[in-house]
Amino acid sequence: MYRLGEKVIIIADAFEQNLPVGNYGYIIAYDRNADNAFDYVVRVPGMNKNYFVTAGDIELESTLLAQEAERIEKEALIDYALATRNEELFRRIMNGDQEPVPEAAESDNKVMSREEFVKQVNLKAWI
């Protein structure tokens, strides 16, 4: 729940009421009526109007700025990895900063004989 007076940006128009999507506004009231679908009243100073909005139609300005900064940072790192031909950095960025699988863990998968394979299958089938 957002606090009164917080600066928000209108990101959607769920009920198609011609909200100024992309404009900023300030929360001026909560709509506490249980029979109403709207959660907040937002004042948009650029249009000099008040709008009833749902919680899904608005987002804090600081949250949107942080998401945009992360996106720009990721794009810059991808460009750098491509320019320097750093394949490891590129893969780590594209896979969501997951730790790469160590080669030692991959080498644990030994080639089993036919009998060992059947034994492993039978053990798993028994469980």
Backbone as XML, in Angstrom:
<?xml version="1.0"?>
<chain id="A" units="angstrom">
  <residue number="1" name="MET">
    <atom name="N" x="0.845" y="-1.169" z="0.000"/>
    <atom name="CA" x="0.000" y="0.000" z="0.000"/>
    <atom name="C" x="0.898" y="1.242" z="0.000"/>
  </residue>
  <residue number="2" name="TYR">
    <atom name="N" x="0.606" y="2.130" z="-0.905"/>
    <atom name="CA" x="1.393" y="3.350" z="-1.023"/>
    <atom name="C" x="0.926" y="4.383" z="-0.006"/>
  </residue>
  <residue number="3" name="ARG">
    <atom name="N" x="1.850" y="5.260" z="0.368"/>
    <atom name="CA" x="1.525" y="6.305" z="1.330"/>
    <atom name="C" x="0.947" y="7.522" z="0.609"/>
  </residue>
  <residue number="4" name="LEU">
    <atom name="N" x="0.236" y="8.326" z="1.338"/>
    <atom name="CA" x="-0.305" y="9.558" z="0.778"/>
    <atom name="C" x="0.837" y="10.491" z="0.391"/>
  </residue>
  <residue number="5" name="GLY">
    <atom name="N" x="0.697" y="11.142" z="-0.728"/>
    <atom name="CA" x="1.690" y="12.109" z="-1.187"/>
    <atom name="C" x="2.832" y="11.516" z="-1.980"/>
  </residue>
  <residue number="6" name="GLU">
    <atom name="N" x="2.877" y="10.203" z="-2.144"/>
    <atom name="CA" x="3.970" y="9.594" z="-2.898"/>
    <atom name="C" x="3.796" y="9.859" z="-4.387"/>
  </residue>
  <residue number="7" name="LYS">
    <atom name="N" x="4.930" y="10.042" z="-5.043"/>
    <atom name="CA" x="4.926" y="10.287" z="-6.482"/>
    <atom name="C" x="4.858" y="8.940" z="-7.197"/>
  </residue>
  <residue number="8" name="VAL">
    <atom name="N" x="3.850" y="8.772" z="-8.043"/>
    <atom name="CA" x="3.648" y="7.533" z="-8.775"/>
    <atom name="C" x="3.550" y="7.856" z="-10.261"/>
  </residue>
  <residue number="9" name="ILE">
    <atom name="N" x="3.749" y="6.814" z="-11.057"/>
    <atom name="CA" x="3.596" y="6.938" z="-12.503"/>
    <atom name="C" x="2.493" y="5.981" z="-12.929"/>
  </residue>
  <residue number="10" name="ILE">
    <atom name="N" x="1.622" y="6.449" z="-13.776"/>
    <atom name="CA" x="0.528" y="5.621" z="-14.272"/>
    <atom name="C" x="1.088" y="4.734" z="-15.378"/>
  </residue>
  <residue number="11" name="ILE">
    <atom name="N" x="1.017" y="3.410" z="-15.167"/>
    <atom name="CA" x="1.632" y="2.479" z="-16.119"/>
    <atom name="C" x="0.609" y="1.670" z="-16.910"/>
  </residue>
  <residue number="12" name="ALA">
    <atom name="N" x="-0.665" y="1.728" z="-16.530"/>
    <atom name="CA" x="-1.679" y="0.938" z="-17.229"/>
    <atom name="C" x="-3.037" y="1.617" z="-17.077"/>
  </residue>
  <residue number="13" name="ASP">
    <atom name="N" x="-3.989" y="1.114" z="-17.836"/>
    <atom name="CA" x="-5.352" y="1.616" z="-17.780"/>
    <atom name="C" x="-6.288" y="0.412" z="-17.821"/>
  </residue>
  <residue number="14" name="ALA">
    <atom name="N" x="-6.430" y="-0.275" z="-16.693"/>
    <atom name="CA" x="-7.163" y="-1.544" z="-16.639"/>
    <atom name="C" x="-8.639" y="-1.390" z="-17.007"/>
  </residue>
  <residue number="15" name="PHE">
    <atom name="N" x="-9.263" y="-0.309" z="-16.597"/>
    <atom name="CA" x="-10.690" y="-0.133" z="-16.851"/>
    <atom name="C" x="-10.969" y="0.793" z="-18.032"/>
  </residue>
  <residue number="16" name="GLU">
    <atom name="N" x="-9.963" y="1.082" z="-18.815"/>
    <atom name="CA" x="-10.078" y="1.895" z="-20.032"/>
    <atom name="C" x="-10.858" y="3.178" z="-19.767"/>
  </residue>
  <residue number="17" name="GLN">
    <atom name="N" x="-10.342" y="3.951" z="-18.826"/>
    <atom name="CA" x="-10.986" y="5.207" z="-18.473"/>
    <atom name="C" x="-10.171" y="6.409" z="-18.945"/>
  </residue>
  <residue number="18" name="ASN">
    <atom name="N" x="-9.344" y="6.192" z="-19.969"/>
    <atom name="CA" x="-8.516" y="7.241" z="-20.568"/>
    <atom name="C" x="-7.553" y="7.870" z="-19.563"/>
  </residue>
  <residue number="19" name="LEU">
    <atom name="N" x="-6.899" y="7.021" z="-18.789"/>
    <atom name="CA" x="-5.871" y="7.509" z="-17.879"/>
    <atom name="C" x="-4.665" y="7.979" z="-18.688"/>
  </residue>
  <residue number="20" name="PRO">
    <atom name="N" x="-3.972" y="8.990" z="-18.221"/>
    <atom name="CA" x="-2.779" y="9.458" z="-18.943"/>
    <atom name="C" x="-1.582" y="8.544" z="-18.651"/>
  </residue>
  <residue number="21" name="VAL">
    <atom name="N" x="-1.493" y="7.436" z="-19.360"/>
    <atom name="CA" x="-0.433" y="6.455" z="-19.133"/>
    <atom name="C" x="0.914" y="7.101" z="-19.431"/>
  </residue>
  <residue number="22" name="GLY">
    <atom name="N" x="1.848" y="6.946" z="-18.501"/>
    <atom name="CA" x="3.179" y="7.517" z="-18.647"/>
    <atom name="C" x="3.344" y="8.820" z="-17.887"/>
  </residue>
  <residue number="23" name="ASN">
    <atom name="N" x="2.249" y="9.435" z="-17.480"/>
    <atom name="CA" x="2.337" y="10.671" z="-16.705"/>
    <atom name="C" x="2.499" y="10.350" z="-15.229"/>
  </residue>
  <residue number="24" name="TYR">
    <atom name="N" x="3.024" y="11.304" z="-14.498"/>
    <atom name="CA" x="3.193" y="11.105" z="-13.067"/>
    <atom name="C" x="2.065" y="11.796" z="-12.322"/>
  </residue>
  <residue number="25" name="GLY">
    <atom name="N" x="1.869" y="11.365" z="-11.096"/>
    <atom name="CA" x="0.860" y="11.963" z="-10.236"/>
    <atom name="C" x="1.197" y="11.698" z="-8.787"/>
  </residue>
  <residue number="26" name="TYR">
    <atom name="N" x="0.361" y="12.207" z="-7.923"/>
    <atom name="CA" x="0.563" y="12.044" z="-6.489"/>
    <atom name="C" x="-0.684" y="11.408" z="-5.879"/>
  </residue>
  <residue number="27" name="ILE">
    <atom name="N" x="-0.490" y="10.493" z="-4.961"/>
    <atom name="CA" x="-1.615" y="9.856" z="-4.278"/>
    <atom name="C" x="-2.184" y="10.853" z="-3.282"/>
  </residue>
  <residue number="28" name="ILE">
    <atom name="N" x="-3.464" y="11.157" z="-3.463"/>
    <atom name="CA" x="-4.079" y="12.133" z="-2.568"/>
    <atom name="C" x="-5.118" y="11.511" z="-1.644"/>
  </residue>
  <residue number="29" name="ALA">
    <atom name="N" x="-5.564" y="10.264" z="-1.942"/>
    <atom name="CA" x="-6.553" y="9.626" z="-1.066"/>
    <atom name="C" x="-6.606" y="8.138" z="-1.343"/>
  </residue>
  <residue number="30" name="TYR">
    <atom name="N" x="-7.071" y="7.416" z="-0.338"/>
    <atom name="CA" x="-7.378" y="6.000" z="-0.485"/>
    <atom name="C" x="-8.869" y="5.876" z="-0.719"/>
  </residue>
  <residue number="31" name="ASP">
    <atom name="N" x="-9.258" y="4.907" z="-1.509"/>
    <atom name="CA" x="-10.684" y="4.637" z="-1.673"/>
    <atom name="C" x="-11.004" y="3.418" z="-0.822"/>
  </residue>
  <residue number="32" name="ARG">
    <atom name="N" x="-11.611" y="3.639" z="0.320"/>
    <atom name="CA" x="-11.832" y="2.561" z="1.292"/>
    <atom name="C" x="-13.182" y="1.881" z="1.131"/>
  </residue>
  <residue number="33" name="ASN">
    <atom name="N" x="-13.935" y="2.221" z="0.124"/>
    <atom name="CA" x="-15.232" y="1.614" z="-0.112"/>
    <atom name="C" x="-15.017" y="0.184" z="-0.598"/>
  </residue>
  <residue number="34" name="ALA">
    <atom name="N" x="-15.558" y="-0.793" z="0.107"/>
    <atom name="CA" x="-15.357" y="-2.205" z="-0.234"/>
    <atom name="C" x="-16.064" y="-2.587" z="-1.527"/>
  </residue>
  <residue number="35" name="ASP">
    <atom name="N" x="-17.066" y="-1.832" z="-1.918"/>
    <atom name="CA" x="-17.816" y="-2.137" z="-3.135"/>
    <atom name="C" x="-17.174" y="-1.540" z="-4.389"/>
  </residue>
  <residue number="36" name="ASN">
    <atom name="N" x="-16.090" y="-0.825" z="-4.223"/>
    <atom name="CA" x="-15.456" y="-0.141" z="-5.338"/>
    <atom name="C" x="-14.206" y="-0.897" z="-5.772"/>
  </residue>
  <residue number="37" name="ALA">
    <atom name="N" x="-13.940" y="-0.918" z="-7.059"/>
    <atom name="CA" x="-12.768" y="-1.624" z="-7.583"/>
    <atom name="C" x="-11.502" y="-0.785" z="-7.493"/>
  </residue>
  <residue number="38" name="PHE">
    <atom name="N" x="-11.639" y="0.494" z="-7.272"/>
    <atom name="CA" x="-10.485" y="1.388" z="-7.262"/>
    <atom name="C" x="-9.856" y="1.441" z="-5.877"/>
  </residue>
  <residue number="39" name="ASP">
    <atom name="N" x="-8.528" y="1.629" z="-5.856"/>
    <atom name="CA" x="-7.800" y="1.652" z="-4.592"/>
    <atom name="C" x="-7.359" y="3.049" z="-4.183"/>
  </residue>
  <residue number="40" name="TYR">
    <atom name="N" x="-7.025" y="3.893" z="-5.146"/>
    <atom name="CA" x="-6.440" y="5.200" z="-4.848"/>
    <atom name="C" x="-7.088" y="6.286" z="-5.688"/>
  </residue>
  <residue number="41" name="VAL">
    <atom name="N" x="-6.934" y="7.505" z="-5.191"/>
    <atom name="CA" x="-7.240" y="8.690" z="-5.975"/>
    <atom name="C" x="-5.903" y="9.364" z="-6.237"/>
  </residue>
  <residue number="42" name="VAL">
    <atom name="N" x="-5.595" y="9.571" z="-7.521"/>
    <atom name="CA" x="-4.307" y="10.134" z="-7.920"/>
    <atom name="C" x="-4.537" y="11.493" z="-8.569"/>
  </residue>
  <residue number="43" name="ARG">
    <atom name="N" x="-3.773" y="12.472" z="-8.123"/>
    <atom name="CA" x="-3.826" y="13.819" z="-8.710"/>
    <atom name="C" x="-2.723" y="13.917" z="-9.750"/>
  </residue>
  <residue number="44" name="VAL">
    <atom name="N" x="-3.104" y="14.216" z="-10.998"/>
    <atom name="CA" x="-2.135" y="14.385" z="-12.083"/>
    <atom name="C" x="-2.029" y="15.887" z="-12.353"/>
  </residue>
  <residue number="45" name="PRO">
    <atom name="N" x="-0.950" y="16.518" z="-11.889"/>
    <atom name="CA" x="-0.852" y="17.970" z="-12.029"/>
    <atom name="C" x="-0.721" y="18.432" z="-13.482"/>
  </residue>
  <residue number="46" name="GLY">
    <atom name="N" x="-0.160" y="17.619" z="-14.344"/>
    <atom name="CA" x="-0.023" y="18.009" z="-15.746"/>
    <atom name="C" x="-1.361" y="18.168" z="-16.446"/>
  </residue>
  <residue number="47" name="MET">
    <atom name="N" x="-2.359" y="17.427" z="-16.022"/>
    <atom name="CA" x="-3.689" y="17.494" z="-16.630"/>
    <atom name="C" x="-4.678" y="18.241" z="-15.728"/>
  </residue>
  <residue number="48" name="ASN">
    <atom name="N" x="-4.238" y="18.554" z="-14.509"/>
    <atom name="CA" x="-5.058" y="19.256" z="-13.540"/>
    <atom name="C" x="-6.350" y="18.485" z="-13.242"/>
  </residue>
  <residue number="49" name="LYS">
    <atom name="N" x="-6.196" y="17.138" z="-13.076"/>
    <atom name="CA" x="-7.341" y="16.280" z="-12.802"/>
    <atom name="C" x="-7.005" y="15.255" z="-11.728"/>
  </residue>
  <residue number="50" name="ASN">
    <atom name="N" x="-8.054" y="14.710" z="-11.132"/>
    <atom name="CA" x="-7.943" y="13.591" z="-10.197"/>
    <atom name="C" x="-8.507" y="12.353" z="-10.881"/>
  </residue>
  <residue number="51" name="TYR">
    <atom name="N" x="-7.861" y="11.203" z="-10.640"/>
    <atom name="CA" x="-8.315" y="9.954" z="-11.236"/>
    <atom name="C" x="-8.429" y="8.881" z="-10.161"/>
  </residue>
  <residue number="52" name="PHE">
    <atom name="N" x="-9.461" y="8.057" z="-10.287"/>
    <atom name="CA" x="-9.568" y="6.854" z="-9.471"/>
    <atom name="C" x="-8.799" y="5.767" z="-10.201"/>
  </residue>
  <residue number="53" name="VAL">
    <atom name="N" x="-7.860" y="5.102" z="-9.513"/>
    <atom name="CA" x="-7.029" y="4.079" z="-10.152"/>
    <atom name="C" x="-6.940" y="2.843" z="-9.261"/>
  </residue>
  <residue number="54" name="THR">
    <atom name="N" x="-6.628" y="1.715" z="-9.891"/>
    <atom name="CA" x="-6.371" y="0.489" z="-9.137"/>
    <atom name="C" x="-4.897" y="0.428" z="-8.781"/>
  </residue>
  <residue number="55" name="ALA">
    <atom name="N" x="-4.552" y="-0.456" z="-7.878"/>
    <atom name="CA" x="-3.148" y="-0.584" z="-7.469"/>
    <atom name="C" x="-2.287" y="-1.097" z="-8.612"/>
  </residue>
  <residue number="56" name="GLY">
    <atom name="N" x="-2.846" y="-1.857" z="-9.540"/>
    <atom name="CA" x="-2.081" y="-2.375" z="-10.665"/>
    <atom name="C" x="-1.814" y="-1.355" z="-11.744"/>
  </residue>
  <residue number="57" name="ASP">
    <atom name="N" x="-2.522" y="-0.232" z="-11.712"/>
    <atom name="CA" x="-2.348" y="0.797" z="-12.737"/>
    <atom name="C" x="-1.222" y="1.764" z="-12.426"/>
  </residue>
  <residue number="58" name="ILE">
    <atom name="N" x="-0.719" y="1.753" z="-11.199"/>
    <atom name="CA" x="0.314" y="2.722" z="-10.821"/>
    <atom name="C" x="1.528" y="2.003" z="-10.254"/>
  </residue>
  <residue number="59" name="GLU">
    <atom name="N" x="2.661" y="2.678" z="-10.307"/>
    <atom name="CA" x="3.915" y="2.152" z="-9.755"/>
    <atom name="C" x="4.711" y="3.331" z="-9.231"/>
  </residue>
  <residue number="60" name="LEU">
    <atom name="N" x="5.454" y="3.102" z="-8.159"/>
    <atom name="CA" x="6.299" y="4.156" z="-7.603"/>
    <atom name="C" x="7.350" y="4.580" z="-8.616"/>
  </residue>
  <residue number="61" name="GLU">
    <atom name="N" x="7.627" y="5.855" z="-8.634"/>
    <atom name="CA" x="8.635" y="6.374" z="-9.557"/>
    <atom name="C" x="10.009" y="5.792" z="-9.259"/>
  </residue>
  <residue number="62" name="SER">
    <atom name="N" x="10.342" y="5.641" z="-7.996"/>
    <atom name="CA" x="11.661" y="5.115" z="-7.621"/>
    <atom name="C" x="11.832" y="3.670" z="-8.089"/>
  </residue>
  <residue number="63" name="THR">
    <atom name="N" x="10.763" y="2.875" z="-8.038"/>
    <atom name="CA" x="10.824" y="1.488" z="-8.496"/>
    <atom name="C" x="11.076" y="1.425" z="-9.995"/>
  </residue>
  <residue number="64" name="LEU">
    <atom name="N" x="10.373" y="2.248" z="-10.746"/>
    <atom name="CA" x="10.552" y="2.268" z="-12.196"/>
    <atom name="C" x="11.945" y="2.746" z="-12.586"/>
  </residue>
  <residue number="65" name="LEU">
    <atom name="N" x="12.469" y="3.732" z="-11.858"/>
    <atom name="CA" x="13.819" y="4.216" z="-12.139"/>
    <atom name="C" x="14.864" y="3.141" z="-11.848"/>
  </residue>
  <residue number="66" name="ALA">
    <atom name="N" x="14.666" y="2.379" z="-10.777"/>
    <atom name="CA" x="15.600" y="1.300" z="-10.445"/>
    <atom name="C" x="15.561" y="0.206" z="-11.502"/>
  </residue>
  <residue number="67" name="GLN">
    <atom name="N" x="14.370" y="-0.151" z="-11.984"/>
    <atom name="CA" x="14.253" y="-1.170" z="-13.032"/>
    <atom name="C" x="14.913" y="-0.710" z="-14.324"/>
  </residue>
  <residue number="68" name="GLU">
    <atom name="N" x="14.751" y="0.557" z="-14.660"/>
    <atom name="CA" x="15.357" y="1.089" z="-15.880"/>
    <atom name="C" x="16.881" y="1.113" z="-15.757"/>
  </residue>
  <residue number="69" name="ALA">
    <atom name="N" x="17.390" y="1.456" z="-14.567"/>
    <atom name="CA" x="18.841" y="1.464" z="-14.356"/>
    <atom name="C" x="19.415" y="0.055" z="-14.490"/>
  </residue>
  <residue number="70" name="GLU">
    <atom name="N" x="18.725" y="-0.945" z="-13.955"/>
    <atom name="CA" x="19.181" y="-2.334" z="-14.081"/>
    <atom name="C" x="19.191" y="-2.784" z="-15.538"/>
  </residue>
  <residue number="71" name="ARG">
    <atom name="N" x="18.169" y="-2.391" z="-16.296"/>
    <atom name="CA" x="18.097" y="-2.765" z="-17.710"/>
    <atom name="C" x="19.236" y="-2.130" z="-18.503"/>
  </residue>
  <residue number="72" name="ILE">
    <atom name="N" x="19.504" y="-0.863" z="-18.247"/>
    <atom name="CA" x="20.581" y="-0.166" z="-18.948"/>
    <atom name="C" x="21.935" y="-0.763" z="-18.576"/>
  </residue>
  <residue number="73" name="GLU">
    <atom name="N" x="22.112" y="-1.102" z="-17.292"/>
    <atom name="CA" x="23.361" y="-1.720" z="-16.849"/>
    <atom name="C" x="23.585" y="-3.057" z="-17.543"/>
  </residue>
  <residue number="74" name="LYS">
    <atom name="N" x="22.530" y="-3.851" z="-17.643"/>
    <atom name="CA" x="22.636" y="-5.161" z="-18.294"/>
    <atom name="C" x="22.991" y="-4.994" z="-19.771"/>
  </residue>
  <residue number="75" name="GLU">
    <atom name="N" x="22.345" y="-4.050" z="-20.445"/>
    <atom name="CA" x="22.644" y="-3.815" z="-21.854"/>
    <atom name="C" x="24.081" y="-3.350" z="-22.051"/>
  </residue>
  <residue number="76" name="ALA">
    <atom name="N" x="24.565" y="-2.502" z="-21.144"/>
    <atom name="CA" x="25.945" y="-2.017" z="-21.246"/>
    <atom name="C" x="26.942" y="-3.162" z="-21.031"/>
  </residue>
  <residue number="77" name="LEU">
    <atom name="N" x="26.649" y="-4.043" z="-20.081"/>
    <atom name="CA" x="27.532" y="-5.186" z="-19.851"/>
    <atom name="C" x="27.532" y="-6.144" z="-21.040"/>
  </residue>
  <residue number="78" name="ILE">
    <atom name="N" x="26.384" y="-6.318" z="-21.667"/>
    <atom name="CA" x="26.324" y="-7.166" z="-22.858"/>
    <atom name="C" x="27.147" y="-6.556" z="-23.980"/>
  </residue>
  <residue number="79" name="ASP">
    <atom name="N" x="27.011" y="-5.247" z="-24.179"/>
    <atom name="CA" x="27.802" y="-4.570" z="-25.213"/>
    <atom name="C" x="29.294" y="-4.695" z="-24.937"/>
  </residue>
  <residue number="80" name="TYR">
    <atom name="N" x="29.682" y="-4.549" z="-23.664"/>
    <atom name="CA" x="31.090" y="-4.672" z="-23.301"/>
    <atom name="C" x="31.601" y="-6.089" z="-23.544"/>
  </residue>
  <residue number="81" name="ALA">
    <atom name="N" x="30.794" y="-7.074" z="-23.153"/>
    <atom name="CA" x="31.199" y="-8.476" z="-23.347"/>
    <atom name="C" x="31.344" y="-8.803" z="-24.828"/>
  </residue>
  <residue number="82" name="LEU">
    <atom name="N" x="30.464" y="-8.273" z="-25.646"/>
    <atom name="CA" x="30.568" y="-8.515" z="-27.084"/>
    <atom name="C" x="31.762" y="-7.788" z="-27.687"/>
  </residue>
  <residue number="83" name="ALA">
    <atom name="N" x="32.029" y="-6.568" z="-27.224"/>
    <atom name="CA" x="33.146" y="-5.794" z="-27.769"/>
    <atom name="C" x="34.493" y="-6.409" z="-27.399"/>
  </residue>
  <residue number="84" name="THR">
    <atom name="N" x="34.590" y="-6.979" z="-26.199"/>
    <atom name="CA" x="35.854" y="-7.571" z="-25.760"/>
    <atom name="C" x="35.909" y="-9.067" z="-26.024"/>
  </residue>
  <residue number="85" name="ARG">
    <atom name="N" x="34.853" y="-9.617" z="-26.610"/>
    <atom name="CA" x="34.763" y="-11.046" z="-26.918"/>
    <atom name="C" x="34.930" y="-11.908" z="-25.659"/>
  </residue>
  <residue number="86" name="ASN">
    <atom name="N" x="34.329" y="-11.439" z="-24.567"/>
    <atom name="CA" x="34.388" y="-12.145" z="-23.290"/>
    <atom name="C" x="33.167" y="-13.069" z="-23.204"/>
  </residue>
  <residue number="87" name="GLU">
    <atom name="N" x="33.348" y="-14.301" z="-23.641"/>
    <atom name="CA" x="32.235" y="-15.249" z="-23.725"/>
    <atom name="C" x="31.702" y="-15.612" z="-22.341"/>
  </residue>
  <residue number="88" name="GLU">
    <atom name="N" x="32.587" y="-15.754" z="-21.362"/>
    <atom name="CA" x="32.155" y="-16.127" z="-20.006"/>
    <atom name="C" x="31.245" y="-15.061" z="-19.411"/>
  </residue>
  <residue number="89" name="LEU">
    <atom name="N" x="31.632" y="-13.785" z="-19.547"/>
    <atom name="CA" x="30.810" y="-12.690" z="-19.034"/>
    <atom name="C" x="29.470" y="-12.642" z="-19.760"/>
  </residue>
  <residue number="90" name="PHE">
    <atom name="N" x="29.490" y="-12.823" z="-21.072"/>
    <atom name="CA" x="28.262" y="-12.798" z="-21.858"/>
    <atom name="C" x="27.298" y="-13.895" z="-21.409"/>
  </residue>
  <residue number="91" name="ARG">
    <atom name="N" x="27.808" y="-15.098" z="-21.247"/>
    <atom name="CA" x="26.946" y="-16.208" z="-20.825"/>
    <atom name="C" x="26.392" y="-15.983" z="-19.421"/>
  </residue>
  <residue number="92" name="ARG">
    <atom name="N" x="27.224" y="-15.442" z="-18.525"/>
    <atom name="CA" x="26.763" y="-15.191" z="-17.155"/>
    <atom name="C" x="25.656" y="-14.136" z="-17.136"/>
  </residue>
  <residue number="93" name="ILE">
    <atom name="N" x="25.782" y="-13.110" z="-17.967"/>
    <atom name="CA" x="24.755" y="-12.072" z="-18.025"/>
    <atom name="C" x="23.471" y="-12.628" z="-18.629"/>
  </residue>
  <residue number="94" name="MET">
    <atom name="N" x="23.601" y="-13.374" z="-19.700"/>
    <atom name="CA" x="22.424" y="-13.890" z="-20.389"/>
    <atom name="C" x="21.699" y="-14.969" z="-19.580"/>
  </residue>
  <residue number="95" name="ASN">
    <atom name="N" x="22.415" y="-15.686" z="-18.720"/>
    <atom name="CA" x="21.801" y="-16.726" z="-17.899"/>
    <atom name="C" x="21.316" y="-16.201" z="-16.557"/>
  </residue>
  <residue number="96" name="GLY">
    <atom name="N" x="21.324" y="-14.917" z="-16.345"/>
    <atom name="CA" x="20.798" y="-14.350" z="-15.113"/>
    <atom name="C" x="21.761" y="-14.431" z="-13.952"/>
  </residue>
  <residue number="97" name="ASP">
    <atom name="N" x="23.053" y="-14.252" z="-14.187"/>
    <atom name="CA" x="24.085" y="-14.251" z="-13.144"/>
    <atom name="C" x="24.121" y="-15.540" z="-12.338"/>
  </residue>
  <residue number="98" name="GLN">
    <atom name="N" x="23.836" y="-16.650" z="-12.982"/>
    <atom name="CA" x="23.954" y="-17.934" z="-12.307"/>
    <atom name="C" x="25.408" y="-18.361" z="-12.336"/>
  </residue>
  <residue number="99" name="GLU">
    <atom name="N" x="25.808" y="-19.047" z="-11.294"/>
    <atom name="CA" x="27.178" y="-19.548" z="-11.234"/>
    <atom name="C" x="27.364" y="-20.633" z="-12.285"/>
  </residue>
  <residue number="100" name="PRO">
    <atom name="N" x="28.427" y="-20.587" z="-13.027"/>
    <atom name="CA" x="28.657" y="-21.642" z="-14.016"/>
    <atom name="C" x="28.939" y="-22.974" z="-13.333"/>
  </residue>
  <residue number="101" name="VAL">
    <atom name="N" x="28.557" y="-24.049" z="-13.996"/>
    <atom name="CA" x="28.768" y="-25.387" z="-13.450"/>
    <atom name="C" x="30.253" y="-25.703" z="-13.521"/>
  </residue>
  <residue number="102" name="PRO">
    <atom name="N" x="30.872" y="-26.056" z="-12.394"/>
    <atom name="CA" x="32.301" y="-26.374" z="-12.432"/>
    <atom name="C" x="32.553" y="-27.626" z="-13.264"/>
  </residue>
  <residue number="103" name="GLU">
    <atom name="N" x="33.720" y="-27.667" z="-13.866"/>
    <atom name="CA" x="34.053" y="-28.802" z="-14.712"/>
    <atom name="C" x="34.213" y="-30.086" z="-13.897"/>
  </residue>
  <residue number="104" name="ALA">
    <atom name="N" x="34.585" y="-29.966" z="-12.629"/>
    <atom name="CA" x="34.746" y="-31.146" z="-11.786"/>
    <atom name="C" x="33.403" y="-31.859" z="-11.592"/>
  </residue>
  <residue number="105" name="ALA">
    <atom name="N" x="32.334" y="-31.091" z="-11.469"/>
    <atom name="CA" x="31.019" y="-31.701" z="-11.291"/>
    <atom name="C" x="30.572" y="-32.411" z="-12.563"/>
  </residue>
  <residue number="106" name="GLU">
    <atom name="N" x="30.960" y="-31.886" z="-13.709"/>
    <atom name="CA" x="30.600" y="-32.531" z="-14.961"/>
    <atom name="C" x="31.363" y="-33.835" z="-15.159"/>
  </residue>
  <residue number="107" name="SER">
    <atom name="N" x="32.593" y="-33.898" z="-14.658"/>
    <atom name="CA" x="33.405" y="-35.091" z="-14.865"/>
    <atom name="C" x="33.014" y="-36.231" z="-13.919"/>
  </residue>
  <residue number="108" name="ASP">
    <atom name="N" x="32.133" y="-35.960" z="-12.943"/>
    <atom name="CA" x="31.676" y="-37.016" z="-12.049"/>
    <atom name="C" x="30.795" y="-38.035" z="-12.770"/>
  </residue>
  <residue number="109" name="ASN">
    <atom name="N" x="30.221" y="-37.634" z="-13.883"/>
    <atom name="CA" x="29.378" y="-38.547" z="-14.652"/>
    <atom name="C" x="30.274" y="-39.499" z="-15.438"/>
  </residue>
  <residue number="110" name="LYS">
    <atom name="N" x="30.632" y="-40.611" z="-14.790"/>
    <atom name="CA" x="31.504" y="-41.595" z="-15.423"/>
    <atom name="C" x="30.691" y="-42.455" z="-16.377"/>
  </residue>
  <residue number="111" name="VAL">
    <atom name="N" x="31.375" y="-43.042" z="-17.322"/>
    <atom name="CA" x="30.728" y="-43.974" z="-18.218"/>
    <atom name="C" x="30.535" y="-45.274" z="-17.447"/>
  </residue>
  <residue number="112" name="MET">
    <atom name="N" x="29.281" y="-45.717" z="-17.344"/>
    <atom name="CA" x="28.974" y="-46.922" z="-16.578"/>
    <atom name="C" x="28.867" y="-48.109" z="-17.532"/>
  </residue>
  <residue number="113" name="SER">
    <atom name="N" x="29.143" y="-49.254" z="-16.978"/>
    <atom name="CA" x="28.942" y="-50.464" z="-17.765"/>
    <atom name="C" x="27.440" y="-50.751" z="-17.819"/>
  </residue>
  <residue number="114" name="ARG">
    <atom name="N" x="27.069" y="-51.689" z="-18.666"/>
    <atom name="CA" x="25.660" y="-52.013" z="-18.854"/>
    <atom name="C" x="25.054" y="-52.540" z="-17.552"/>
  </residue>
  <residue number="115" name="GLU">
    <atom name="N" x="25.792" y="-53.354" z="-16.818"/>
    <atom name="CA" x="25.287" y="-53.933" z="-15.571"/>
    <atom name="C" x="25.074" y="-52.861" z="-14.506"/>
  </residue>
  <residue number="116" name="GLU">
    <atom name="N" x="26.036" y="-51.902" z="-14.410"/>
    <atom name="CA" x="25.887" y="-50.827" z="-13.422"/>
    <atom name="C" x="24.685" y="-49.952" z="-13.756"/>
  </residue>
  <residue number="117" name="PHE">
    <atom name="N" x="24.476" y="-49.703" z="-15.050"/>
    <atom name="CA" x="23.342" y="-48.896" z="-15.472"/>
    <atom name="C" x="22.021" y="-49.573" z="-15.116"/>
  </residue>
  <residue number="118" name="VAL">
    <atom name="N" x="21.900" y="-50.854" z="-15.392"/>
    <atom name="CA" x="20.682" y="-51.599" z="-15.068"/>
    <atom name="C" x="20.466" y="-51.605" z="-13.560"/>
  </residue>
  <residue number="119" name="LYS">
    <atom name="N" x="21.553" y="-51.743" z="-12.787"/>
    <atom name="CA" x="21.451" y="-51.736" z="-11.333"/>
    <atom name="C" x="20.924" y="-50.387" z="-10.843"/>
  </residue>
  <residue number="120" name="GLN">
    <atom name="N" x="21.434" y="-49.278" z="-11.397"/>
    <atom name="CA" x="20.973" y="-47.940" z="-11.008"/>
    <atom name="C" x="19.502" y="-47.742" z="-11.363"/>
  </residue>
  <residue number="121" name="VAL">
    <atom name="N" x="19.102" y="-48.201" z="-12.533"/>
    <atom name="CA" x="17.723" y="-48.088" z="-12.953"/>
    <atom name="C" x="16.819" y="-48.883" z="-12.024"/>
  </residue>
  <residue number="122" name="ASN">
    <atom name="N" x="17.207" y="-50.085" z="-11.686"/>
    <atom name="CA" x="16.414" y="-50.912" z="-10.787"/>
    <atom name="C" x="16.295" y="-50.304" z="-9.396"/>
  </residue>
  <residue number="123" name="LEU">
    <atom name="N" x="17.406" y="-49.698" z="-8.907"/>
    <atom name="CA" x="17.353" y="-49.039" z="-7.598"/>
    <atom name="C" x="16.356" y="-47.874" z="-7.611"/>
  </residue>
  <residue number="124" name="LYS">
    <atom name="N" x="16.407" y="-47.069" z="-8.658"/>
    <atom name="CA" x="15.488" y="-45.942" z="-8.748"/>
    <atom name="C" x="14.062" y="-46.400" z="-8.948"/>
  </residue>
  <residue number="125" name="ALA">
    <atom name="N" x="13.863" y="-47.480" z="-9.690"/>
    <atom name="CA" x="12.521" y="-48.004" z="-9.899"/>
    <atom name="C" x="11.959" y="-48.561" z="-8.599"/>
  </residue>
  <residue number="126" name="TRP">
    <atom name="N" x="12.805" y="-49.149" z="-7.749"/>
    <atom name="CA" x="12.357" y="-49.719" z="-6.485"/>
    <atom name="C" x="11.881" y="-48.617" z="-5.549"/>
  </residue>
  <residue number="127" name="ILE">
    <atom name="N" x="12.558" y="-47.491" z="-5.550"/>
    <atom name="CA" x="12.212" y="-46.368" z="-4.659"/>
    <atom name="C" x="10.929" y="-45.772" z="-5.164"/>
  </residue>
</chain>
